[in-house]
Amino acid sequence: MATSDKNIKNSISLPKNNNIMNIAIILAGGTGKRIGYEVPKQFLTIAGKTILEYTVDVFEKNSQIDEIAIVIHESFISDVHKIISRNHYQKVKKILKGGKERFESTLEGIKAYSQFPNYNLIFHDAVRPLVSDRIIKDVVKALEMFNAVGVAVPVTDTVYQVDDSSNFIQSIPNRSFLQRAQTPQGIKTETLLKATQMAMKNADFQFTDDCSVVAKYLPCEKIFIVRGEENNIKLTYPEDLLFLQHQLSKGQ
């Protein structure tokens, strides 16, 4: 990443203890149109509402969530303001400018709450609108005992680890020890900050989820796994949109 460890330390500090709050950070910074639509996935509309609205709705209504921050590309900040106004969201307190990479968007969330090291930062993909109340509540409950919590479902297919060419099997891991990661992922501000500061010393470091930073740089930190759900899919392919349309339209 381009940002240096020095820059992180200058922009984030670790102050005194504060009362614990559960902060949902909705990662909606993507601008890609990989599934062939004219707008980013989080702004696709189903039954009169955007994917982003369905996702925020779940956290807005969840009794365990105290506050919501939405991380969005600067080109779409005005759109998010309109969504907040239209839905009269009470818990959305911050709109944060997202970076090009997920890591940079996560960093914006850390910076926004860096004065509260005991807060629970609960990161969630904006394009996972079917996340259940049960998953969110289980993540919050697990954070009472652990500093980092992931969500995952067991792998049901055999998984091949391939060689550099991707043409040949190198090994076949025991799927009993494999699970597919989902979001939300809950991490204490202080824990994620420590891992992030260490990660930034590696200029080539990249990651696709938040627990991976803790796992790599704080290996002694236990990361508890909450049971996910097959419905909690991330909108990635056109067939995913068909599934979401069916599921979300049922609730209208």
PyRosetta script that sets phi, psi and omega in degrees:
from pyrosetta import init, pose_from_sequence

init()
pose = pose_from_sequence("MATSDKNIKNSISLPKNNNIMNIAIILAGGTGKRIGYEVPKQFLTIAGKTILEYTVDVFEKNSQIDEIAIVIHESFISDVHKIISRNHYQKVKKILKGGKERFESTLEGIKAYSQFPNYNLIFHDAVRPLVSDRIIKDVVKALEMFNAVGVAVPVTDTVYQVDDSSNFIQSIPNRSFLQRAQTPQGIKTETLLKATQMAMKNADFQFTDDCSVVAKYLPCEKIFIVRGEENNIKLTYPEDLLFLQHQLSKGQ")
pose.set_psi(1, 153.5)
pose.set_omega(1, -176.5)
pose.set_phi(2, -74.8)
pose.set_psi(2, -32.4)
pose.set_omega(2, -178.6)
pose.set_phi(3, -67.8)
pose.set_psi(3, 138.2)
pose.set_omega(3, -178.1)
pose.set_phi(4, -92.5)
pose.set_psi(4, 160.8)
pose.set_omega(4, 176.3)
pose.set_phi(5, -59.3)
pose.set_psi(5, -37.2)
pose.set_omega(5, 179.7)
pose.set_phi(6, -60.9)
pose.set_psi(6, -42.3)
pose.set_omega(6, -179.6)
pose.set_phi(7, -63.0)
pose.set_psi(7, -38.9)
pose.set_omega(7, 178.5)
pose.set_phi(8, -63.6)
pose.set_psi(8, -46.4)
pose.set_omega(8, -177.4)
pose.set_phi(9, -64.8)
pose.set_psi(9, -30.9)
pose.set_omega(9, 179.2)
pose.set_phi(10, -74.8)
pose.set_psi(10, -28.8)
pose.set_omega(10, -174.3)
pose.set_phi(11, -96.3)
pose.set_psi(11, -14.3)
pose.set_omega(11, -177.4)
pose.set_phi(12, -129.3)
pose.set_psi(12, 133.1)
pose.set_omega(12, 176.4)
pose.set_phi(13, -125.7)
pose.set_psi(13, 166.5)
pose.set_omega(13, 179.1)
pose.set_phi(14, -114.4)
pose.set_psi(14, 92.8)
pose.set_omega(14, -179.3)
pose.set_phi(15, -82.4)
pose.set_psi(15, -164.2)
pose.set_omega(15, -174.2)
pose.set_phi(16, -73.4)
pose.set_psi(16, 173.9)
pose.set_omega(16, -177.7)
pose.set_phi(17, -65.7)
pose.set_psi(17, 150.4)
pose.set_omega(17, 176.1)
pose.set_phi(18, -140.3)
pose.set_psi(18, 164.8)
pose.set_omega(18, 175.4)
pose.set_phi(19, -62.1)
pose.set_psi(19, 145.1)
pose.set_omega(19, -176.9)
pose.set_phi(20, -77.1)
pose.set_psi(20, 133.6)
pose.set_omega(20, 171.6)
pose.set_phi(21, -128.7)
pose.set_psi(21, 154.8)
pose.set_omega(21, 178.3)
pose.set_phi(22, -103.0)
pose.set_psi(22, 111.3)
pose.set_omega(22, -175.6)
pose.set_phi(23, -108.0)
pose.set_psi(23, 116.8)
pose.set_omega(23, 175.1)
pose.set_phi(24, -86.7)
pose.set_psi(24, 122.1)
pose.set_omega(24, 177.6)
pose.set_phi(25, -110.0)
pose.set_psi(25, 108.2)
pose.set_omega(25, -176.5)
pose.set_phi(26, -89.1)
pose.set_psi(26, 115.3)
pose.set_omega(26, -176.8)
pose.set_phi(27, -88.0)
pose.set_psi(27, 102.3)
pose.set_omega(27, -176.5)
pose.set_phi(28, -125.8)
pose.set_psi(28, 29.9)
pose.set_omega(28, -173.1)
pose.set_phi(29, -80.6)
pose.set_psi(29, -9.6)
pose.set_omega(29, -175.9)
pose.set_phi(30, -65.5)
pose.set_psi(30, 142.8)
pose.set_omega(30, 176.6)
pose.set_phi(31, -118.4)
pose.set_psi(31, 2.1)
pose.set_omega(31, -175.3)
pose.set_phi(32, -69.8)
pose.set_psi(32, 154.4)
pose.set_omega(32, 179.2)
pose.set_phi(33, -128.4)
pose.set_psi(33, 43.8)
pose.set_omega(33, -171.3)
pose.set_phi(34, -63.9)
pose.set_psi(34, -23.9)
pose.set_omega(34, -178.4)
pose.set_phi(35, -94.5)
pose.set_psi(35, 13.9)
pose.set_omega(35, 167.8)
pose.set_phi(36, 90.6)
pose.set_psi(36, 17.2)
pose.set_omega(36, 179.6)
pose.set_phi(37, -105.6)
pose.set_psi(37, 163.0)
pose.set_omega(37, -172.8)
pose.set_phi(38, -80.9)
pose.set_psi(38, -13.3)
pose.set_omega(38, -179.7)
pose.set_phi(39, -123.6)
pose.set_psi(39, 158.3)
pose.set_omega(39, 174.8)
pose.set_phi(40, -57.0)
pose.set_psi(40, 151.7)
pose.set_omega(40, -172.5)
pose.set_phi(41, -54.7)
pose.set_psi(41, -37.4)
pose.set_omega(41, -175.5)
pose.set_phi(42, -68.5)
pose.set_psi(42, -12.8)
pose.set_omega(42, -179.9)
pose.set_phi(43, -106.1)
pose.set_psi(43, 5.9)
pose.set_omega(43, 172.2)
pose.set_phi(44, -65.6)
pose.set_psi(44, 146.0)
pose.set_omega(44, -174.2)
pose.set_phi(45, -108.5)
pose.set_psi(45, 134.1)
pose.set_omega(45, 174.6)
pose.set_phi(46, -129.3)
pose.set_psi(46, 122.8)
pose.set_omega(46, 178.4)
pose.set_phi(47, 51.3)
pose.set_psi(47, 41.6)
pose.set_omega(47, 173.4)
pose.set_phi(48, 85.3)
pose.set_psi(48, 2.1)
pose.set_omega(48, 179.8)
pose.set_phi(49, -131.3)
pose.set_psi(49, 148.3)
pose.set_omega(49, 177.5)
pose.set_phi(50, -77.5)
pose.set_psi(50, 158.8)
pose.set_omega(50, 175.2)
pose.set_phi(51, -55.8)
pose.set_psi(51, -42.1)
pose.set_omega(51, -179.9)
pose.set_phi(52, -58.5)
pose.set_psi(52, -41.6)
pose.set_omega(52, -179.9)
pose.set_phi(53, -63.6)
pose.set_psi(53, -42.9)
pose.set_omega(53, 178.0)
pose.set_phi(54, -59.1)
pose.set_psi(54, -40.7)
pose.set_omega(54, -178.7)
pose.set_phi(55, -67.8)
pose.set_psi(55, -47.6)
pose.set_omega(55, 179.9)
pose.set_phi(56, -62.7)
pose.set_psi(56, -36.8)
pose.set_omega(56, 179.0)
pose.set_phi(57, -53.2)
pose.set_psi(57, -43.6)
pose.set_omega(57, -176.2)
pose.set_phi(58, -61.8)
pose.set_psi(58, -43.8)
pose.set_omega(58, -178.1)
pose.set_phi(59, -76.1)
pose.set_psi(59, -33.3)
pose.set_omega(59, 176.9)
pose.set_phi(60, -61.8)
pose.set_psi(60, -38.4)
pose.set_omega(60, -176.1)
pose.set_phi(61, -87.7)
pose.set_psi(61, -13.9)
pose.set_omega(61, -176.5)
pose.set_phi(62, -76.0)
pose.set_psi(62, 127.6)
pose.set_omega(62, -174.1)
pose.set_phi(63, -68.2)
pose.set_psi(63, -18.6)
pose.set_omega(63, -177.6)
pose.set_phi(64, -85.1)
pose.set_psi(64, -15.1)
pose.set_omega(64, -176.2)
pose.set_phi(65, -91.9)
pose.set_psi(65, 125.8)
pose.set_omega(65, -178.4)
pose.set_phi(66, -92.5)
pose.set_psi(66, -30.7)
pose.set_omega(66, -173.3)
pose.set_phi(67, -155.3)
pose.set_psi(67, 151.9)
pose.set_omega(67, 179.1)
pose.set_phi(68, -126.6)
pose.set_psi(68, 136.7)
pose.set_omega(68, 170.7)
pose.set_phi(69, -122.7)
pose.set_psi(69, 136.7)
pose.set_omega(69, 178.9)
pose.set_phi(70, -110.8)
pose.set_psi(70, 124.6)
pose.set_omega(70, 177.5)
pose.set_phi(71, -98.7)
pose.set_psi(71, 121.0)
pose.set_omega(71, -171.7)
pose.set_phi(72, -140.7)
pose.set_psi(72, 149.7)
pose.set_omega(72, 174.8)
pose.set_phi(73, -63.0)
pose.set_psi(73, 143.6)
pose.set_omega(73, -173.9)
pose.set_phi(74, -58.8)
pose.set_psi(74, -24.6)
pose.set_omega(74, -179.8)
pose.set_phi(75, -67.2)
pose.set_psi(75, -19.2)
pose.set_omega(75, -173.7)
pose.set_phi(76, -116.5)
pose.set_psi(76, 12.1)
pose.set_omega(76, -179.5)
pose.set_phi(77, -60.3)
pose.set_psi(77, -41.0)
pose.set_omega(77, -179.4)
pose.set_phi(78, -65.2)
pose.set_psi(78, -34.5)
pose.set_omega(78, 177.7)
pose.set_phi(79, -64.0)
pose.set_psi(79, -39.5)
pose.set_omega(79, 179.3)
pose.set_phi(80, -67.2)
pose.set_psi(80, -38.9)
pose.set_omega(80, 176.1)
pose.set_phi(81, -58.4)
pose.set_psi(81, -41.3)
pose.set_omega(81, 179.5)
pose.set_phi(82, -65.7)
pose.set_psi(82, -39.7)
pose.set_omega(82, 178.8)
pose.set_phi(83, -63.2)
pose.set_psi(83, -43.4)
pose.set_omega(83, 179.5)
pose.set_phi(84, -62.1)
pose.set_psi(84, -44.8)
pose.set_omega(84, -179.3)
pose.set_phi(85, -65.1)
pose.set_psi(85, -42.5)
pose.set_omega(85, -177.9)
pose.set_phi(86, -64.2)
pose.set_psi(86, -35.5)
pose.set_omega(86, -176.4)
pose.set_phi(87, -97.2)
pose.set_psi(87, -5.3)
pose.set_omega(87, -179.2)
pose.set_phi(88, 55.1)
pose.set_psi(88, 42.4)
pose.set_omega(88, 178.5)
pose.set_phi(89, -63.6)
pose.set_psi(89, 131.4)
pose.set_omega(89, 179.9)
pose.set_phi(90, -97.1)
pose.set_psi(90, -24.7)
pose.set_omega(90, -174.6)
pose.set_phi(91, -91.5)
pose.set_psi(91, -15.8)
pose.set_omega(91, -179.5)
pose.set_phi(92, -75.3)
pose.set_psi(92, 108.7)
pose.set_omega(92, -175.7)
pose.set_phi(93, -109.3)
pose.set_psi(93, -18.8)
pose.set_omega(93, -176.8)
pose.set_phi(94, -139.5)
pose.set_psi(94, 139.8)
pose.set_omega(94, 168.1)
pose.set_phi(95, -116.8)
pose.set_psi(95, 116.9)
pose.set_omega(95, -174.3)
pose.set_phi(96, -109.5)
pose.set_psi(96, 141.7)
pose.set_omega(96, -179.4)
pose.set_phi(97, -79.0)
pose.set_psi(97, 119.3)
pose.set_omega(97, -177.4)
pose.set_phi(98, -80.2)
pose.set_psi(98, 157.5)
pose.set_omega(98, 177.1)
pose.set_phi(99, -94.5)
pose.set_psi(99, -177.8)
pose.set_omega(99, -179.8)
pose.set_phi(100, -68.8)
pose.set_psi(100, -33.6)
pose.set_omega(100, -177.4)
pose.set_phi(101, -111.7)
pose.set_psi(101, 157.7)
pose.set_omega(101, 178.9)
pose.set_phi(102, -57.5)
pose.set_psi(102, -38.8)
pose.set_omega(102, -178.9)
pose.set_phi(103, -55.9)
pose.set_psi(103, -42.4)
pose.set_omega(103, -178.6)
pose.set_phi(104, -69.5)
pose.set_psi(104, -35.0)
pose.set_omega(104, 177.6)
pose.set_phi(105, -68.7)
pose.set_psi(105, -41.0)
pose.set_omega(105, 175.4)
pose.set_phi(106, -60.2)
pose.set_psi(106, -41.8)
pose.set_omega(106, 179.7)
pose.set_phi(107, -59.8)
pose.set_psi(107, -37.1)
pose.set_omega(107, 177.1)
pose.set_phi(108, -62.3)
pose.set_psi(108, -37.3)
pose.set_omega(108, 176.9)
pose.set_phi(109, -66.0)
pose.set_psi(109, -42.0)
pose.set_omega(109, 178.4)
pose.set_phi(110, -62.3)
pose.set_psi(110, -46.8)
pose.set_omega(110, -178.1)
pose.set_phi(111, -61.2)
pose.set_psi(111, -38.8)
pose.set_omega(111, -176.9)
pose.set_phi(112, -65.1)
pose.set_psi(112, -27.2)
pose.set_omega(112, -176.9)
pose.set_phi(113, -122.3)
pose.set_psi(113, 22.6)
pose.set_omega(113, -175.3)
pose.set_phi(114, -65.4)
pose.set_psi(114, -19.6)
pose.set_omega(114, 179.2)
pose.set_phi(115, -79.6)
pose.set_psi(115, -1.6)
pose.set_omega(115, -175.8)
pose.set_phi(116, -127.5)
pose.set_psi(116, 77.2)
pose.set_omega(116, -172.9)
pose.set_phi(117, -63.8)
pose.set_psi(117, -22.3)
pose.set_omega(117, -179.5)
pose.set_phi(118, -92.5)
pose.set_psi(118, -1.6)
pose.set_omega(118, 179.2)
pose.set_phi(119, -65.8)
pose.set_psi(119, 150.3)
pose.set_omega(119, 172.9)
pose.set_phi(120, -93.6)
pose.set_psi(120, 113.2)
pose.set_omega(120, 176.3)
pose.set_phi(121, -93.1)
pose.set_psi(121, 119.6)
pose.set_omega(121, -173.5)
pose.set_phi(122, -115.2)
pose.set_psi(122, 97.3)
pose.set_omega(122, -174.7)
pose.set_phi(123, -84.4)
pose.set_psi(123, 134.1)
pose.set_omega(123, -179.1)
pose.set_phi(124, -142.0)
pose.set_psi(124, 139.1)
pose.set_omega(124, 176.5)
pose.set_phi(125, -68.8)
pose.set_psi(125, 129.5)
pose.set_omega(125, 179.5)
pose.set_phi(126, -61.0)
pose.set_psi(126, -25.7)
pose.set_omega(126, -176.5)
pose.set_phi(127, -97.9)
pose.set_psi(127, 29.1)
pose.set_omega(127, 167.7)
pose.set_phi(128, -118.6)
pose.set_psi(128, 72.4)
pose.set_omega(128, -173.5)
pose.set_phi(129, -77.5)
pose.set_psi(129, -8.8)
pose.set_omega(129, -177.1)
pose.set_phi(130, -96.1)
pose.set_psi(130, 11.8)
pose.set_omega(130, 177.3)
pose.set_phi(131, -58.1)
pose.set_psi(131, 138.5)
pose.set_omega(131, -174.4)
pose.set_phi(132, -95.9)
pose.set_psi(132, 159.0)
pose.set_omega(132, 173.7)
pose.set_phi(133, -57.7)
pose.set_psi(133, -38.8)
pose.set_omega(133, -178.1)
pose.set_phi(134, -60.1)
pose.set_psi(134, -44.3)
pose.set_omega(134, 179.6)
pose.set_phi(135, -61.7)
pose.set_psi(135, -47.1)
pose.set_omega(135, -178.2)
pose.set_phi(136, -61.4)
pose.set_psi(136, -45.8)
pose.set_omega(136, -179.6)
pose.set_phi(137, -63.7)
pose.set_psi(137, -38.0)
pose.set_omega(137, 179.0)
pose.set_phi(138, -67.5)
pose.set_psi(138, -36.2)
pose.set_omega(138, 176.9)
pose.set_phi(139, -64.1)
pose.set_psi(139, -47.2)
pose.set_omega(139, 179.6)
pose.set_phi(140, -61.0)
pose.set_psi(140, -43.0)
pose.set_omega(140, 179.4)
pose.set_phi(141, -62.4)
pose.set_psi(141, -43.0)
pose.set_omega(141, -179.3)
pose.set_phi(142, -65.0)
pose.set_psi(142, -29.5)
pose.set_omega(142, 179.3)
pose.set_phi(143, -70.1)
pose.set_psi(143, -9.1)
pose.set_omega(143, 173.6)
pose.set_phi(144, -72.8)
pose.set_psi(144, -21.2)
pose.set_omega(144, -177.1)
pose.set_phi(145, -116.2)
pose.set_psi(145, -24.0)
pose.set_omega(145, -175.9)
pose.set_phi(146, -126.9)
pose.set_psi(146, 153.3)
pose.set_omega(146, 179.8)
pose.set_phi(147, -87.0)
pose.set_psi(147, -13.0)
pose.set_omega(147, 179.5)
pose.set_phi(148, -144.3)
pose.set_psi(148, 135.6)
pose.set_omega(148, -176.5)
pose.set_phi(149, -139.2)
pose.set_psi(149, 129.6)
pose.set_omega(149, 174.9)
pose.set_phi(150, -110.6)
pose.set_psi(150, 171.3)
pose.set_omega(150, 175.3)
pose.set_phi(151, -126.7)
pose.set_psi(151, 135.3)
pose.set_omega(151, -177.8)
pose.set_phi(152, -156.8)
pose.set_psi(152, 161.1)
pose.set_omega(152, 174.4)
pose.set_phi(153, -124.9)
pose.set_psi(153, 148.5)
pose.set_omega(153, -178.9)
pose.set_phi(154, -62.0)
pose.set_psi(154, 145.5)
pose.set_omega(154, 173.9)
pose.set_phi(155, -77.6)
pose.set_psi(155, 128.7)
pose.set_omega(155, -178.6)
pose.set_phi(156, -102.7)
pose.set_psi(156, -20.6)
pose.set_omega(156, 178.0)
pose.set_phi(157, -94.7)
pose.set_psi(157, 154.8)
pose.set_omega(157, 170.3)
pose.set_phi(158, -67.1)
pose.set_psi(158, 137.9)
pose.set_omega(158, -177.7)
pose.set_phi(159, -112.5)
pose.set_psi(159, 131.1)
pose.set_omega(159, 176.0)
pose.set_phi(160, -99.0)
pose.set_psi(160, 132.1)
pose.set_omega(160, 165.0)
pose.set_phi(161, -94.2)
pose.set_psi(161, 122.5)
pose.set_omega(161, -173.4)
pose.set_phi(162, -103.8)
pose.set_psi(162, 169.7)
pose.set_omega(162, 179.1)
pose.set_phi(163, -82.9)
pose.set_psi(163, -174.8)
pose.set_omega(163, -176.5)
pose.set_phi(164, -61.2)
pose.set_psi(164, -27.8)
pose.set_omega(164, -178.8)
pose.set_phi(165, -80.6)
pose.set_psi(165, -14.5)
pose.set_omega(165, -175.4)
pose.set_phi(166, 66.2)
pose.set_psi(166, 12.9)
pose.set_omega(166, -178.3)
pose.set_phi(167, -103.9)
pose.set_psi(167, -13.8)
pose.set_omega(167, -174.5)
pose.set_phi(168, -133.3)
pose.set_psi(168, 143.4)
pose.set_omega(168, 177.2)
pose.set_phi(169, -72.0)
pose.set_psi(169, 129.6)
pose.set_omega(169, 175.7)
pose.set_phi(170, -97.2)
pose.set_psi(170, -41.2)
pose.set_omega(170, 176.4)
pose.set_phi(171, -159.8)
pose.set_psi(171, 165.0)
pose.set_omega(171, 178.5)
pose.set_phi(172, -124.9)
pose.set_psi(172, 98.4)
pose.set_omega(172, -177.7)
pose.set_phi(173, -63.5)
pose.set_psi(173, 152.2)
pose.set_omega(173, 175.8)
pose.set_phi(174, -71.3)
pose.set_psi(174, 113.3)
pose.set_omega(174, -174.2)
pose.set_phi(175, -68.4)
pose.set_psi(175, -10.6)
pose.set_omega(175, 175.4)
pose.set_phi(176, -62.4)
pose.set_psi(176, -22.2)
pose.set_omega(176, -178.1)
pose.set_phi(177, -107.4)
pose.set_psi(177, 12.8)
pose.set_omega(177, -177.8)
pose.set_phi(178, -114.8)
pose.set_psi(178, 137.4)
pose.set_omega(178, 174.2)
pose.set_phi(179, -138.6)
pose.set_psi(179, 150.5)
pose.set_omega(179, 178.4)
pose.set_phi(180, -91.1)
pose.set_psi(180, 124.8)
pose.set_omega(180, -177.4)
pose.set_phi(181, -73.6)
pose.set_psi(181, 143.8)
pose.set_omega(181, 172.7)
pose.set_phi(182, -129.5)
pose.set_psi(182, -176.8)
pose.set_omega(182, 167.6)
pose.set_phi(183, -123.1)
pose.set_psi(183, 160.3)
pose.set_omega(183, 13.4)
pose.set_phi(184, -77.3)
pose.set_psi(184, 158.6)
pose.set_omega(184, 172.3)
pose.set_phi(185, -124.6)
pose.set_psi(185, 124.3)
pose.set_omega(185, -176.7)
pose.set_phi(186, -105.5)
pose.set_psi(186, 130.4)
pose.set_omega(186, -178.8)
pose.set_phi(187, -144.0)
pose.set_psi(187, 138.0)
pose.set_omega(187, 174.0)
pose.set_phi(188, -63.0)
pose.set_psi(188, 140.9)
pose.set_omega(188, -179.4)
pose.set_phi(189, -52.0)
pose.set_psi(189, -48.2)
pose.set_omega(189, -175.6)
pose.set_phi(190, -63.2)
pose.set_psi(190, -40.1)
pose.set_omega(190, -179.6)
pose.set_phi(191, -64.9)
pose.set_psi(191, -46.2)
pose.set_omega(191, -179.1)
pose.set_phi(192, -68.1)
pose.set_psi(192, -35.2)
pose.set_omega(192, 177.6)
pose.set_phi(193, -62.3)
pose.set_psi(193, -45.3)
pose.set_omega(193, 179.9)
pose.set_phi(194, -60.3)
pose.set_psi(194, -46.1)
pose.set_omega(194, -179.4)
pose.set_phi(195, -64.4)
pose.set_psi(195, -39.6)
pose.set_omega(195, -179.0)
pose.set_phi(196, -65.2)
pose.set_psi(196, -43.1)
pose.set_omega(196, 179.0)
pose.set_phi(197, -60.1)
pose.set_psi(197, -39.0)
pose.set_omega(197, 177.8)
pose.set_phi(198, -69.8)
pose.set_psi(198, -39.5)
pose.set_omega(198, -179.1)
pose.set_phi(199, -63.0)
pose.set_psi(199, -37.2)
pose.set_omega(199, -175.9)
pose.set_phi(200, -69.3)
pose.set_psi(200, -10.8)
pose.set_omega(200, 174.3)
pose.set_phi(201, -74.7)
pose.set_psi(201, -16.0)
pose.set_omega(201, 176.9)
pose.set_phi(202, -101.3)
pose.set_psi(202, 105.1)
pose.set_omega(202, -173.7)
pose.set_phi(203, -63.2)
pose.set_psi(203, -24.6)
pose.set_omega(203, -177.0)
pose.set_phi(204, -94.9)
pose.set_psi(204, 2.7)
pose.set_omega(204, -173.8)
pose.set_phi(205, -70.5)
pose.set_psi(205, 132.9)
pose.set_omega(205, 173.3)
pose.set_phi(206, -137.6)
pose.set_psi(206, 154.6)
pose.set_omega(206, 178.7)
pose.set_phi(207, -151.0)
pose.set_psi(207, 159.0)
pose.set_omega(207, -178.3)
pose.set_phi(208, -111.8)
pose.set_psi(208, -7.1)
pose.set_omega(208, 171.4)
pose.set_phi(209, -149.4)
pose.set_psi(209, 170.7)
pose.set_omega(209, -169.5)
pose.set_phi(210, -83.9)
pose.set_psi(210, -34.6)
pose.set_omega(210, 179.0)
pose.set_phi(211, -64.7)
pose.set_psi(211, -27.0)
pose.set_omega(211, -179.2)
pose.set_phi(212, -63.9)
pose.set_psi(212, -31.0)
pose.set_omega(212, 178.1)
pose.set_phi(213, -66.6)
pose.set_psi(213, -44.4)
pose.set_omega(213, 178.9)
pose.set_phi(214, -65.0)
pose.set_psi(214, -44.2)
pose.set_omega(214, -178.0)
pose.set_phi(215, -60.8)
pose.set_psi(215, -39.6)
pose.set_omega(215, -176.0)
pose.set_phi(216, -78.1)
pose.set_psi(216, -41.4)
pose.set_omega(216, -170.6)
pose.set_phi(217, -104.3)
pose.set_psi(217, -13.9)
pose.set_omega(217, 173.2)
pose.set_phi(218, -127.7)
pose.set_psi(218, 65.8)
pose.set_omega(218, -172.1)
pose.set_phi(219, -62.0)
pose.set_psi(219, -19.1)
pose.set_omega(219, 178.4)
pose.set_phi(220, -84.0)
pose.set_psi(220, -8.8)
pose.set_omega(220, -179.2)
pose.set_phi(221, -83.3)
pose.set_psi(221, 116.7)
pose.set_omega(221, 179.4)
pose.set_phi(222, -72.7)
pose.set_psi(222, 133.3)
pose.set_omega(222, 177.9)
pose.set_phi(223, -110.8)
pose.set_psi(223, 110.3)
pose.set_omega(223, -177.3)
pose.set_phi(224, -77.1)
pose.set_psi(224, 143.5)
pose.set_omega(224, 179.2)
pose.set_phi(225, -108.3)
pose.set_psi(225, 120.6)
pose.set_omega(225, 172.6)
pose.set_phi(226, -89.0)
pose.set_psi(226, 140.9)
pose.set_omega(226, 179.6)
pose.set_phi(227, -67.1)
pose.set_psi(227, 123.5)
pose.set_omega(227, 177.6)
pose.set_phi(228, -85.1)
pose.set_psi(228, -166.8)
pose.set_omega(228, -180.0)
pose.set_phi(229, -139.8)
pose.set_psi(229, 144.0)
pose.set_omega(229, -179.1)
pose.set_phi(230, -61.9)
pose.set_psi(230, -29.8)
pose.set_omega(230, 178.9)
pose.set_phi(231, -69.0)
pose.set_psi(231, -19.2)
pose.set_omega(231, -175.1)
pose.set_phi(232, -79.7)
pose.set_psi(232, 59.4)
pose.set_omega(232, -175.0)
pose.set_phi(233, -85.9)
pose.set_psi(233, 157.1)
pose.set_omega(233, 173.6)
pose.set_phi(234, -99.9)
pose.set_psi(234, 126.3)
pose.set_omega(234, -179.9)
pose.set_phi(235, -64.0)
pose.set_psi(235, 111.6)
pose.set_omega(235, -177.1)
pose.set_phi(236, -130.4)
pose.set_psi(236, -42.3)
pose.set_omega(236, -175.1)
pose.set_phi(237, -118.7)
pose.set_psi(237, 159.8)
pose.set_omega(237, -180.0)
pose.set_phi(238, -54.5)
pose.set_psi(238, -36.8)
pose.set_omega(238, 179.7)
pose.set_phi(239, -66.9)
pose.set_psi(239, -26.1)
pose.set_omega(239, 175.2)
pose.set_phi(240, -64.8)
pose.set_psi(240, -38.1)
pose.set_omega(240, -179.8)
pose.set_phi(241, -65.1)
pose.set_psi(241, -39.2)
pose.set_omega(241, 177.3)
pose.set_phi(242, -61.2)
pose.set_psi(242, -42.0)
pose.set_omega(242, 178.7)
pose.set_phi(243, -64.0)
pose.set_psi(243, -45.3)
pose.set_omega(243, 179.7)
pose.set_phi(244, -63.6)
pose.set_psi(244, -39.9)
pose.set_omega(244, 178.3)
pose.set_phi(245, -59.2)
pose.set_psi(245, -42.6)
pose.set_omega(245, -179.9)
pose.set_phi(246, -65.7)
pose.set_psi(246, -47.2)
pose.set_omega(246, -175.7)
pose.set_phi(247, -69.5)
pose.set_psi(247, -44.5)
pose.set_omega(247, -175.4)
pose.set_phi(248, -73.8)
pose.set_psi(248, -34.7)
pose.set_omega(248, 179.7)
pose.set_phi(249, -66.0)
pose.set_psi(249, -29.3)
pose.set_omega(249, 178.5)
pose.set_phi(250, -62.5)
pose.set_psi(250, -29.0)
pose.set_omega(250, -176.4)
pose.set_phi(251, -86.8)
pose.set_psi(251, -2.7)
pose.set_omega(251, -177.4)
pose.set_phi(252, -82.4)
pose.dump_pdb("model.pdb")
